[in-house]
């Protein structure tokens, strides 16, 4: 009897994916991983009218929920914020009876426009990157999820070499494969 592979759902949010130099490539790569479910939120919901039941069902099935997006103004793209507001509801994700996500893992697979140096106390953003993503991690923790270390590609608005992008895409893909093979 073979072991059950862990179920992974990737919530992808990029408002201008056609212009993306990083996230589009990463998303295309991980879409090819067998058994990984992907949900391109801007493609599914261009009018922001999110199918809450479909999204909650996708979350129920997942062992790992991946939030893949560029960092926008120290946060998530608008569709993902709307998704959080309408999908992560009391009674589903938190509060009385809200244990649908309890014990699941969460991964931020994100990119920044600025360099890693920009996310230091001496850099342009004046804070370490880890400090700036705490609200996103706390959202997952509040829903009973375990946060995996984030997968970050800095400098996405600058010239990212094909080699660096390929290495990062391979790291992302391998992380998902390894997670699946661990089983749930």
Secondary structure, 3 states (H helix, E strand, C coil): CCCCCCCEEEEEECCCHHHCCCHHHHHHHHHCCCCEEEEEHHHHCCCCCCCHHHHHHHHHHCCEEEEEEECECCECCHHHHHHHHHHCCECCCECCCCCCCCCCEEEEEEECCCCHHHHCCCCCCCCCHHHHCHHHHHHHHHCCCEECCCEEECCCCCCCCHHHHHHHHHHHHHHHHHHHHHCC
